[in-house]
Amino acid sequence: MCLFCKIVNKEIPSTIILENEDFLALEDISPKAPSHILTIPKTHFTSFNDVTPQNMSGMTSFIQEVAKKVKIDKDGYRVITNIGENGGQEVPHLHFHILGGKKLSWGNF
C-alpha cells in the first residue's frame, strides 16, 4: 500500500485541510510556498496518466473548494502534478500540489 493510501486510511497522521467522499487535501510536509496543499483522490491512481475523466471533474471542483477554504482563490495560486520519474513524481499516487500565499516565481521548486 502506498504512502497516500495509508494517509487516506488514517494509518499515517496528516494535517487535513478538507475531505469528502472522494478526495482528501492535506498540508505538504515540505512546503514550497506559504500555502502548499496536496490534493489526492481516495481511489489509487498511480499518476495523471491513469486517472479517469470522471474522477478529474470531481478533482477540479475539489481543488477550487480547497483554494477558497485557505483563502488563496482571489489572489491566485498554482496547481501542479508531476508524472513519472522524469516529471519529478516522488509518490506513485496521483496528487496535485496547490501553491499560493505569495507571488510565485517560475522554476524548480
BAKE-750205 format. One record per residue: residue in one letter; x, y, z of N, C-alpha, C, CB in turn; residue number from 1. Coordinates in nm, 4 decimals. Glycine has a CB too. Example, Ala and Ser with C-alpha at 12.3 -4.5 7.8 and 13.67 -1.06 7.14 Angstrom:
<pts>
PT   rest        n_u        n_v        n_w       ca_u       ca_v       ca_w        c_u        c_v        c_w       cb_u       cb_v       cb_w    nr
PT      A     1.3190    -0.5690     0.7800     1.2300    -0.4500     0.7800     1.3200    -0.3300     0.7800     1.1308    -0.4473     0.9046     1
PT      S     1.2850    -0.2250     0.7080     1.3670    -0.1060     0.7140     1.2900     0.0030     0.7870     1.4084    -0.0598     0.5725     2
</pts>
This chain:
<pts>
PT   rest        n_u        n_v        n_w       ca_u       ca_v       ca_w        c_u        c_v        c_w       cb_u       cb_v       cb_w    nr
PT      M     0.0857    -0.1179     0.0000     0.0000     0.0000     0.0000     0.0902     0.1241     0.0000    -0.0975    -0.0001     0.1240     1
PT      C     0.0575     0.2227    -0.0829     0.1410     0.3418    -0.0953     0.1176     0.4390     0.0206     0.1136     0.4117    -0.2284     2
PT      L     0.2070     0.5347     0.0336     0.2024     0.6341     0.1402     0.0684     0.7067     0.1448     0.3146     0.7344     0.1227     3
PT      F     0.0191     0.7551     0.0305    -0.1057     0.8308     0.0295    -0.2263     0.7425     0.0595    -0.1242     0.8992    -0.1046     4
PT      C    -0.2226     0.6173     0.0182    -0.3311     0.5255     0.0540    -0.3346     0.5050     0.2054    -0.3140     0.3894    -0.0185     5
PT      K    -0.2180     0.4998     0.2681    -0.2121     0.4874     0.4142    -0.2671     0.6128     0.4816    -0.0676     0.4616     0.4604     6
PT      I    -0.2407     0.7294     0.4237    -0.2969     0.8536     0.4778    -0.4483     0.8527     0.4634    -0.2368     0.9770     0.4064     7
PT      V    -0.4983     0.8123     0.3477    -0.6431     0.8032     0.3248    -0.7067     0.7101     0.4267    -0.6731     0.7538     0.1815     8
PT      N    -0.6399     0.5990     0.4569    -0.6922     0.5002     0.5529    -0.6651     0.5385     0.6979    -0.6315     0.3641     0.5251     9
PT      K    -0.6074     0.6576     0.7199    -0.5782     0.7097     0.8543    -0.4768     0.6236     0.9290    -0.7065     0.7191     0.9356    10
PT      E    -0.3907     0.5543     0.8544    -0.2832     0.4759     0.9150    -0.1614     0.5636     0.9438    -0.2438     0.3590     0.8234    11
PT      I    -0.1509     0.6753     0.8732    -0.0433     0.7728     0.8926    -0.1101     0.9065     0.9202     0.0533     0.7808     0.7670    12
PT      P    -0.0677     0.9763     1.0246    -0.1306     1.1057     1.0549    -0.0939     1.2127     0.9525    -0.0901     1.1523     1.1944    13
PT      S    -0.1845     1.3068     0.9336    -0.1609     1.4197     0.8450    -0.2486     1.5357     0.8918    -0.1907     1.3824     0.6956    14
PT      T    -0.2145     1.6541     0.8454    -0.2954     1.7705     0.8757    -0.3933     1.7894     0.7610    -0.2074     1.8978     0.8974    15
PT      I    -0.5159     1.7482     0.7829    -0.6177     1.7507     0.6778    -0.6801     1.8894     0.6702    -0.7267     1.6433     0.7037    16
PT      I    -0.6870     1.9415     0.5499    -0.7470     2.0723     0.5229    -0.8941     2.0559     0.4857    -0.6706     2.1454     0.4099    17
PT      L    -0.9220     1.9567     0.4017    -1.0581     1.9322     0.3542    -1.0669     1.7870     0.3101    -1.0966     2.0293     0.2371    18
PT      E    -1.1843     1.7293     0.3293    -1.2049     1.5896     0.2907    -1.3503     1.5712     0.2522    -1.1652     1.4921     0.4059    19
PT      N    -1.3709     1.4913     0.1489    -1.5054     1.4479     0.1148    -1.5007     1.2991     0.0831    -1.5629     1.5294    -0.0052    20
PT      E    -1.6050     1.2467     0.0266    -1.6132     1.1030    -0.0017    -1.5045     1.0552    -0.0982    -1.7495     1.0698    -0.0589    21
PT      D    -1.4631     1.1423    -0.1920    -1.3720     1.1003    -0.2988    -1.2304     1.1545    -0.2895    -1.4284     1.1401    -0.4278    22
PT      F    -1.2101     1.2661    -0.2173    -1.0814     1.3350    -0.2191    -1.0393     1.3788    -0.0804    -1.0873     1.4549    -0.3110    23
PT      L    -0.9095     1.4039    -0.0684    -0.8509     1.4483     0.0571    -0.7489     1.5571     0.0253    -0.7849     1.3292     0.1348    24
PT      A    -0.7484     1.6635     0.1045    -0.6484     1.7699     0.0919    -0.5741     1.7798     0.2233    -0.7139     1.9071     0.0541    25
PT      L    -0.4416     1.7833     0.2171    -0.3601     1.7879     0.3360    -0.2413     1.8804     0.3172    -0.3134     1.6492     0.3730    26
PT      E    -0.1865     1.9275     0.4283    -0.0685     2.0124     0.4216     0.0512     1.9305     0.3753    -0.0401     2.0777     0.5582    27
PT      D     0.1323     1.9893     0.2875     0.2569     1.9261     0.2440     0.3562     1.9324     0.3592     0.3149     1.9956     0.1159    28
PT      I     0.4307     1.8237     0.3819     0.5254     1.8216     0.4936     0.6534     1.8989     0.4631     0.5598     1.6785     0.5296    29
PT      S     0.6731     1.9361     0.3370     0.7902     2.0145     0.2976     0.7436     2.1297     0.2084     0.8963     1.9252     0.2234    30
PT      P     0.6756     2.2290     0.2675     0.6115     2.3329     0.1861     0.7101     2.4182     0.1067     0.5295     2.4222     0.2743    31
PT      K     0.6696     2.4527    -0.0158     0.7475     2.5369    -0.1057     0.6858     2.6752    -0.1207     0.7601     2.4709    -0.2417    32
PT      A     0.5788     2.7022    -0.0488     0.5094     2.8307    -0.0502     0.4358     2.8423     0.0830     0.4100     2.8431    -0.1736    33
PT      P     0.3935     2.9646     0.1202     0.3193     2.9791     0.2467     0.1981     2.8868     0.2560     0.2739     3.1226     0.2634    34
PT      S     0.1317     2.8659     0.1439     0.0228     2.7691     0.1373     0.0649     2.6613     0.0380    -0.1138     2.8370     0.0950    35
PT      H     0.0859     2.5392     0.0869     0.1248     2.4267     0.0000     0.0441     2.3058     0.0445     0.2809     2.3974     0.0068    36
PT      I    -0.0558     2.2750    -0.0344    -0.1513     2.1694    -0.0013    -0.1465     2.0625    -0.1090    -0.2950     2.2261     0.0133    37
PT      L    -0.1542     1.9384    -0.0673    -0.1645     1.8264    -0.1609    -0.3092     1.7815    -0.1657    -0.0708     1.7084    -0.1198    38
PT      T    -0.3595     1.7592    -0.2856    -0.4931     1.7013    -0.3008    -0.4779     1.5663    -0.3682    -0.5880     1.7952    -0.3832    39
PT      I    -0.5457     1.4677    -0.3127    -0.5337     1.3315    -0.3640    -0.6719     1.2683    -0.3780    -0.4444     1.2461    -0.2715    40
PT      P    -0.6883     1.1858    -0.4804    -0.8110     1.1061    -0.4853    -0.7975     0.9913    -0.3851    -0.8383     1.0516    -0.6308    41
PT      K    -0.9069     0.9535    -0.3246    -0.9042     0.8413    -0.2312    -0.8884     0.7084    -0.3047    -1.0315     0.8396    -0.1466    42
PT      T    -0.9280     0.7052    -0.4296    -0.9046     0.5880    -0.5141    -0.7613     0.5967    -0.5643    -1.0074     0.5804    -0.6340    43
PT      H    -0.6891     0.4862    -0.5605    -0.5496     0.4876    -0.6044    -0.5403     0.4920    -0.7571    -0.4751     0.3643    -0.5501    44
PT      F    -0.4767     0.5960    -0.8055    -0.4329     0.6069    -0.9444    -0.2836     0.6357    -0.9342    -0.5126     0.7210    -1.0267    45
PT      T    -0.2020     0.5646    -1.0078    -0.0573     0.5835    -0.9975    -0.0153     0.7236    -1.0390     0.0153     0.4811    -1.0827    46
PT      S    -0.0739     0.7753    -1.1469    -0.0391     0.9098    -1.1935    -0.1538     0.9660    -1.2760     0.0921     0.9080    -1.2768    47
PT      F    -0.1339     1.0861    -1.3239    -0.2314     1.1526    -1.4099    -0.2613     1.0688    -1.5340    -0.1805     1.2911    -1.4509    48
PT      N    -0.1648     0.9897    -1.5799    -0.1848     0.9044    -1.6977    -0.2922     0.7982    -1.6753    -0.0541     0.8371    -1.7356    49
PT      D    -0.3231     0.7679    -1.5504    -0.4162     0.6597    -1.5187    -0.5540     0.7060    -1.4731    -0.3573     0.5740    -1.4134    50
PT      V    -0.5708     0.8359    -1.4489    -0.6954     0.8874    -1.3935    -0.8051     0.8917    -1.5003    -0.6733     1.0273    -1.3340    51
PT      T    -0.9286     0.8790    -1.4556    -1.0419     0.8853    -1.5482    -1.0921     1.0290    -1.5614    -1.1562     0.7927    -1.5007    52
PT      P    -1.1502     1.0641    -1.6746    -1.2087     1.1983    -1.6887    -1.3158     1.2263    -1.5828    -1.2691     1.2144    -1.8281    53
PT      Q    -1.3920     1.1265    -1.5446    -1.4951     1.1447    -1.4433    -1.4333     1.1824    -1.3087    -1.5791     1.0173    -1.4293    54
PT      N    -1.3233     1.1164    -1.2730    -1.2580     1.1474    -1.1471    -1.1969     1.2871    -1.1519    -1.1505     1.0429    -1.1150    55
PT      M    -1.1433     1.3261    -1.2651    -1.0829     1.4591    -1.2781    -1.1868     1.5692    -1.2657    -1.0104     1.4716    -1.4115    56
PT      S    -1.3075     1.5469    -1.3113    -1.4092     1.6520    -1.2980    -1.4387     1.6776    -1.1507    -1.5394     1.6127    -1.3730    57
PT      G    -1.4411     1.5738    -1.0717    -1.4594     1.5907    -0.9278    -1.3383     1.6560    -0.8632    -1.4869     1.4567    -0.8622    58
PT      M    -1.2197     1.6213    -0.9101    -1.0973     1.6795    -0.8553    -1.0920     1.8294    -0.8830    -0.9734     1.6101    -0.9143    59
PT      T    -1.1387     1.8705    -0.9993    -1.1378     2.0125    -1.0349    -1.2183     2.0940    -0.9341    -1.1941     2.0328    -1.1766    60
PT      S    -1.3399     2.0545    -0.9076    -1.4225     2.1302    -0.8135    -1.3676     2.1200    -0.6713    -1.5673     2.0801    -0.8176    61
PT      F    -1.3053     2.0073    -0.6361    -1.2462     1.9921    -0.5030    -1.1287     2.0876    -0.4852    -1.2005     1.8470    -0.4803    62
PT      I    -1.0421     2.0974    -0.5851    -0.9281     2.1898    -0.5780    -0.9770     2.3332    -0.5645    -0.8383     2.1759    -0.7028    63
PT      Q    -1.0807     2.3693    -0.6384    -1.1373     2.5042    -0.6277    -1.1904     2.5298    -0.4865    -1.2500     2.5238    -0.7312    64
PT      E    -1.2535     2.4303    -0.4278    -1.3063     2.4424    -0.2919    -1.1928     2.4577    -0.1898    -1.3926     2.3198    -0.2571    65
PT      V    -1.0844     2.3834    -0.2081    -0.9689     2.3943    -0.1197    -0.9099     2.5350    -0.1268    -0.8622     2.2892    -0.1566    66
PT      A    -0.8932     2.5877    -0.2485    -0.8366     2.7224    -0.2662    -0.9221     2.8269    -0.1947    -0.8250     2.7572    -0.4166    67
PT      K    -1.0525     2.8123    -0.2019    -1.1412     2.9047    -0.1304    -1.1266     2.8896     0.0201    -1.2870     2.8814    -0.1712    68
PT      K    -1.1190     2.7665     0.0662    -1.1101     2.7406     0.2111    -0.9849     2.8037     0.2719    -1.1103     2.5893     0.2385    69
PT      V    -0.8727     2.7975     0.2003    -0.7481     2.8531     0.2546    -0.7240     2.9965     0.2074    -0.6296     2.7652     0.2146    70
PT      K    -0.8249     3.0524     0.1412    -0.8273     3.1941     0.1026    -0.7146     3.2357     0.0085    -0.8213     3.2788     0.2252    71
PT      I    -0.6874     3.1504    -0.0918    -0.5909     3.1883    -0.1950    -0.6590     3.2016    -0.3314    -0.4772     3.0849    -0.2024    72
PT      D    -0.7895     3.1804    -0.3339    -0.8628     3.1825    -0.4607    -0.8661     3.3203    -0.5249    -1.0038     3.1341    -0.4392    73
PT      K    -0.8652     3.4271    -0.4479    -0.8758     3.5621    -0.5036    -0.7413     3.6152    -0.5537    -0.9324     3.6567    -0.3991    74
PT      D    -0.6329     3.5900    -0.4779    -0.5018     3.6438    -0.5144    -0.4266     3.5564    -0.6150    -0.4178     3.6608    -0.3904    75
PT      G    -0.4649     3.4313    -0.6262    -0.4015     3.3424    -0.7237    -0.3237     3.2297    -0.6591    -0.3102     3.4208    -0.8128    76
PT      Y    -0.3101     3.1241    -0.7344    -0.2402     3.0055    -0.6874    -0.1985     2.9223    -0.8076    -0.3289     2.9229    -0.5908    77
PT      R    -0.1174     2.8230    -0.7821    -0.0670     2.7339    -0.8865    -0.1070     2.5914    -0.8518     0.0882     2.7462    -0.9019    78
PT      V    -0.1450     2.5145    -0.9549    -0.1784     2.3728    -0.9391    -0.0807     2.2935    -1.0246    -0.3282     2.3429    -0.9801    79
PT      I    -0.0122     2.1992    -0.9623     0.0906     2.1209    -1.0315     0.0696     1.9730    -1.0028     0.2331     2.1652    -0.9883    80
PT      T     0.0886     1.8905    -1.1047     0.1019     1.7469    -1.0823     0.2258     1.7004    -1.1560    -0.0253     1.6686    -1.1299    81
PT      N     0.3016     1.6147    -1.0939     0.4213     1.5568    -1.1548     0.3868     1.4157    -1.2000     0.5427     1.5564    -1.0548    82
PT      I     0.4376     1.3784    -1.3170     0.4033     1.2486    -1.3744     0.5308     1.1711    -1.4031     0.3191     1.2651    -1.5035    83
PT      G     0.5481     1.0608    -1.3342     0.6626     0.9738    -1.3570     0.7937     1.0306    -1.3049     0.6756     0.9459    -1.5025    84
PT      E     0.8952     0.9483    -1.3120     1.0267     0.9830    -1.2581     1.0849     1.1089    -1.3221     1.1224     0.8674    -1.2775    85
PT      N     1.0804     1.1186    -1.4532     1.1365     1.2367    -1.5201     1.0544     1.3620    -1.4940     1.1460     1.2126    -1.6695    86
PT      G     0.9291     1.3456    -1.4584     0.8446     1.4599    -1.4253     0.8557     1.5019    -1.2795     0.7017     1.4282    -1.4573    87
PT      G     0.9334     1.4272    -1.2010     0.9554     1.4623    -1.0617     0.8579     1.3993    -0.9635     0.9494     1.6081    -1.0477    88
PT      Q     0.7794     1.3005    -1.0087     0.6836     1.2366    -0.9181     0.7584     1.1494    -0.8183     0.5799     1.1524    -0.9971    89
PT      E     0.7387     1.1773    -0.6892     0.8068     1.1027    -0.5837     0.7182     0.9969    -0.5198     0.8560     1.1973    -0.4779    90
PT      V     0.5888     1.0222    -0.5127     0.4951     0.9250    -0.4553     0.4070     0.8733    -0.5689     0.4078     0.9894    -0.3395    91
PT      P     0.4054     0.7416    -0.5918     0.3276     0.6866    -0.7034     0.1781     0.6775    -0.6732     0.3797     0.5494    -0.7392    92
PT      H     0.1182     0.7927    -0.6464    -0.0263     0.8067    -0.6254    -0.0582     0.9456    -0.6780    -0.0697     0.7877    -0.4706    93
PT      L    -0.1547     0.9543    -0.7682    -0.1908     1.0840    -0.8255    -0.2120     1.1867    -0.7158    -0.3169     1.0720    -0.9117    94
PT      H    -0.1469     1.3009    -0.7295    -0.1678     1.4105    -0.6355    -0.1370     1.5424    -0.7046    -0.0799     1.3930    -0.5090    95
PT      F    -0.2035     1.6446    -0.6552    -0.1853     1.7794    -0.7079    -0.1340     1.8687    -0.5964    -0.3179     1.8352    -0.7673    96
PT      H    -0.0353     1.9497    -0.6288     0.0163     2.0492    -0.5364    -0.0596     2.1786    -0.5623     0.1715     2.0690    -0.5529    97
PT      I    -0.1132     2.2390    -0.4576    -0.1759     2.3713    -0.4667    -0.0841     2.4655    -0.3898    -0.3254     2.3723    -0.4084    98
PT      L    -0.0243     2.5606    -0.4615     0.0706     2.6531    -0.4005     0.0188     2.7950    -0.4109     0.2085     2.6416    -0.4665    99
PT      G     0.0296     2.8704    -0.3023    -0.0144     3.0086    -0.3029     0.0287     3.0793    -0.1769    -0.1645     3.0167    -0.3185   100
PT      G    -0.0287     3.1963    -0.1576     0.0020     3.2742    -0.0389     0.1105     3.3774    -0.0593     0.0413     3.1839     0.0703   101
PT      K     0.1684     3.3828    -0.1791     0.2675     3.4831    -0.2153     0.2792     3.4841    -0.3673     0.4060     3.4544    -0.1475   102
PT      K     0.3473     3.5840    -0.4200     0.3733     3.5872    -0.5642     0.4768     3.4783    -0.5938     0.4241     3.7304    -0.6118   103
PT      L     0.4395     3.3838    -0.6767     0.5242     3.2690    -0.7053     0.6156     3.2964    -0.8248     0.4385     3.1453    -0.7316   104
PT      S     0.7405     3.2606    -0.8127     0.8308     3.2702    -0.9271     0.8206     3.1402    -1.0061     0.9787     3.2975    -0.8816   105
PT      W     0.8777     3.1394    -1.1242     0.8746     3.0193    -1.2062     1.0107     2.9537    -1.2012     0.8342     3.0515    -1.3520   106
PT      G     1.0142     2.8240    -1.1950     1.1394     2.7494    -1.1911     1.1242     2.6259    -1.1061     1.2528     2.8362    -1.1382   107
PT      N     1.2344     2.5596    -1.0821     1.2296     2.4404    -0.9973     1.2003     2.4799    -0.8543     1.3615     2.3618    -1.0051   108
PT      F     1.1195     2.3997    -0.7896     1.0839     2.4277    -0.6521     1.1674     2.3432    -0.5608     0.9359     2.4034    -0.6273   109
</pts>
